[in-house]
Amino acid sequence: MNETNPFKLLGSKIVYQNHWMKVREDSVIRPDGSKGIYGVMESRDSVMIVVLNEAREVYILQTFSYPASAWNWELPGGGTEDEAAEQAARRELVEEAGMTAQSWTQLGNTRVCNGLMSERKTTFLAQDLSFGEKVDSGDKELIREGKFVSFAEIGDMVKRGEIDDGQSLTALYLAQQWLATQQ
Amino acid sequence: MNETNPFKLLGSKIVYQNHWMKVREDSVIRPDGSKGIYGVMESRDSVMIVVLNEAREVYILQTFSYPASAWNWELPGGGTEDEAAEQAARRELVEEAGMTAQSWTQLGNTRVCNGLMSERKTTFLAQDLSFGEKVDSGDKELIREGKFVSFAEIGDMVKRGEIDDGQSLTALYLAQQWLATQQ
């Protein structure tokens, strides 16, 4: 695939940053020849985990989304710190669900919002589980209960709007693709 | 579901904006009682379209992602303007693919990035297609070819990294769920 960039970069500056995000504004010549800007939000790359038990049920947890100002069900995951993606996934699984897994499979690496963000997300399948205590990372008030549910039940929860996190659905798509090759 | 917000809002300000995004920084009392900030990127809500032909193949197009600085395959879609979601989807389908569809089905409404963004995306299924000319909305240099491919071929393209747009996979998850109810 030809990677020719149809934009010409004239300059770049950080216009806002906090601990979790950086917003970059580039000055560009657009593909049509006009001068303009392009804003990009840079955030830490992230991970999401499809935790599968022996009944082939998936672990979901009820978390609070600050931007949506709502509690909802989603798959475990979070931003990477100074660590490899699989290490981040192992850490998040302990922190958010109190679980460890013997078997880890990378299912995909996707862009979260390819028009506005640089963030990429690595999705893992975690199997052969052991159950322990959650490790409080300071976010425990943002997670309520967790539970295992079947793929069919997840489909029903999506239909009812109880799961509306697009990134969780991306992970489930990848998991279903993987499962289809295992049958 | 109890919608209690565990954050207390102290104040809010816009710290950056351009034509496509607004970044809001809220001053908050966090769930653990400490004072802090929460940054949220606000962008236009958006639509994505699973265009299905009579062979049950899906239309994909090769577009340029500025944040990724790469060409890749994804489903048609884009931001809403001052219009309802279905109208935006109809407009995008003409602009990006030169197509109109007689049959429109809303498949879901999902949050794009529930930790950092307020944007919601409505996914539609478009069927009973008519083919015409693309309408140039000023983005034509950012779209190369488009084509219909089977769900199986899409799965292979995802495996090979030729499709890595998470939002397209969210839409495909919703389409597969819908198709499963049609058989």
Interface residues (C-beta under 8 A of the other chain):
Chain A: M1 N2 E3 T4 N5 P6 F7 V15 Y16 N18 W20 M21 V23 E25 P31 D32 I37 Y38 G39 V40 M41 S43 Q62 F64 S65 Y66 P67 A68 S69 A70 W71 N72 E74 G79 G108 N109 T110 R111 V112 C113 N114 G115 L116 M117 S118 E119 R120 K121 G138 E141 L142 G155 V158 K159 G161 E162 D164 D165 G166 Q167 L169 T170 L172 Y173 L174 Q176 Q177 A180
Chain B: M1 N2 E3 T4 N5 P6 F7 V15 Y16 N18 W20 M21 V23 E25 P31 D32 I37 Y38 G39 V40 M41 S43 Q62 F64 S65 Y66 P67 A68 S69 A70 W71 N72 E74 G79 G108 N109 T110 R111 V112 C113 N114 G115 L116 M117 S118 E119 K121 G138 E141 L142 G155 V158 K159 G161 E162 D164 D165 G166 Q167 L169 T170 L172 Y173 L174 Q176 Q177 A180
